[in-house]
């Protein structure tokens, strides 16, 4: 029966077509390695392992290429930054006017006088460390904020700027390598070592905590003994040693160093253990003049704050006479930028000494008019300096602009683009605003007891303007954020203003 049925199906066309279809499918499976073939099944199990190996091989290759590319890019950027500092930031001054007035020899130097860049004798690693110190100080460390530097006078942790801390760390490494290289026969000059150690002492001094001040003094004394400076450079180092000794409480040593600074600035050989004598004539060198008046300001502040009032008055009077003997340009508009900056620098030091003298005269119970006169002179001189250096005043073209705008104004272009004059001019602009504020604040204090309160309010208002505070916003009850030293000024203004509500 089954056999007859199968014979009948084979004679059926549809059945035959289905059988052909299944046969062709089996043939295709055999030719393409279907999973039905046991050998092909084994091959399929081996494919994932080869795929994983190939995949991770490609990942490793691309990662290696990426790391190499990143390393080359970072290395190129690193060396490009160092090349910029070497050839641009530390370039020698080419402006003949700045060189004539010796601004290229003042202050922030990282290479010996008359040279540019870092000394090739220092070697590859040491030069990179010096440039790293420059970058840290001028560009920052990128981390922001501050670090704990050491104990201050109250034995509590002292918070210092991280950029200055990193800069002095870099420079300390550079000096150590330079000394080692010199001991091993390198021809590193004394000028180079003196410059690096002096720059390191400046950074330590800027940190401000007690241990850093001791170390800064030690570094400068090391320079004085091991690499003796001469001329004006020696006067500058002696002046700074006097300031450091005063900050550390060694007053006798401070006076000795200031005496040396004054003598050296005047072109004399330094002697010690004699009273400090103010010269009757000024030196001819512009840098020596600036060094001399800076030292006189330090001595003035010392005598005025240590109770030696009569000695302070005598010294300050002689100092102002000396400063008047220094030749100044008849017109700031017709003089060169270097000469103008020199004249403004000298003028600002005279303003500071005038403030000291006004306070001393008041403490000695001289006539109040005498103190008024010296303070008014200091305020006028300080404001003149700020007006001359402020870009806002230059843009105003004679129009009156608010004092807070001037106090926050950037430096005029003739100084902001200068290699050697930018930093001292910028500092002078800031300092002149501060001395103007201090002078007007003291005038306000004197006015309270002798004139109407409205006058005192006006003086306080002007003082506030020079520290960047708009008195109108203060009148509306908005207390601005100011340095702690200006808190008494804010309180005095609010107190007198409240007591005289009708004052405008």
C-alpha positions, 0 to 999 in steps of 0.5 A: 500500500505504501509502495503504491502511494509513493509511486503515485506521488512520484508521478505527481509534478508538484512532488517532483518540483519539491524534491528538486528544491531540497536537493539544490538546497543541500548542494548549496550548503555543501558548496558554501560551508553551511553550519551543517558541515562539521569541519565548517563548524570548527572553523566558525568557533575559531573566527571570534579569537582571530577577530578579537586579536585583530581588533585589539591590535588595531586599537593598540596601533591607533593608540600608539600613533595617538600618543606619539602625536600628542607627545610631539604636539606637547613637546613642540608647544613646550619648546615654543613657549620657552623659545618665546620667553627666551627671544621675546619676553627676555629680549634686550631693550632696544629703545634708545630712550629707555636705555638713556634713562637706564630703565633697562637696568632697573628692577625685574631682570633675569639676565645680566646687565646688557644681555638678553635671554638666559646665559648659554653657559647655564646649560640646557636644563638650567636655562629651562628652569630659569624660563620656567620660573619666569613663566610661573611668575608672569603666566601663573601655574594654572591651578589658581588660588594660594598655597600654605607657605609658612608661619607668619609673625603670629605663628599661624600658617601664611597663605601665599600666591602659588605662582610666586611660590612655584617661581621661587622653587624653579629658580632655586633649582636653577641656582643649585644646578648653576652652582654645580655646573660652575664647580664642575668647570662651566664658565658661568659668570659672576654676573649671571649668578648674582642676577639669579640669586638676587631675583630669587631673593626678590621672589622670597621677599614677595612671599612675605612670611618670616622664614622667606624674609630670613632666606631672602636676607641670607641670599642677598648677603650671600651675593654681597660676599661671594659675588660683590656688586658695584656701583648702583647695583650695589646701592640697590642691594644695600637698600633692599637689605636695609628694608629686609632688616627693618621688616625682621626687627634688626633696626641697627643693621637696617640703618647700616645698610641704608647708609651704604646704599646712600653712599654708593648711590652718590658714587662713594665707597661705603663706610659703616657705623656713622650716622646716615647723612642726606647728600646735598647734591644728587648723582648724575645717573638716572638709576642712581637718582632713583635708587637714592630717593627710594632709600630715603623713603625707606629711612623716612618711614623708619624714623617716622614709625619708630618714634624718632620724630625730630630726626625724621623731620630733619631727614625728610626736610633735607630729602625734599630739598635734595629731590627739588635739586634734581632737574625735571623736564619743563613740560611732560608733553614735549619730553620723551617717555623715558624722561617723563617716567623718571620725573614721575618716579622722583615726584612720587617719592617726594609725595610719599616723603611729604605724607610722612612729614605731614604726619610727623609735624602733626605728631610734634604738634606743629601748626595744623596748616603745616600738615595741611600744606604737605598733604595737599602737595602730596595729593596734588603730585600723586594725582598728577602722576595718575593723570599722566599715566592713565589711558582713561585720562588720555582718551578723555581729551580734557573732559572730566571723568570720575576718579574710580574710572581713572584708578582702574584705568590701564596704562597708556600705550607708550609704556604698556608696550615697552620691554623695560618701562612697562612694569615700573610704569604700571607699578607707579600708576597703582602706587600714585592712586594709593598715595593720593587716596592716603593723602586725601584721607588724612586731609579729611581727618584733619578737616573734621576738627577744624572745618565743617563736616561737609568739607571732610565728606568731600575729602573722603569722597575723593579718597574713595575715588582713588581706590576705585569706590564710587561714593554714590553706590556707597550712599545707597547702602552698597558696601564695596569690597576693598583691601583691609587697609582702606576699611577705616576710610570707608568707616570715616566716610559713612560716619561723617556722611551719616552725621551730616545727611544734607551733605552732597 
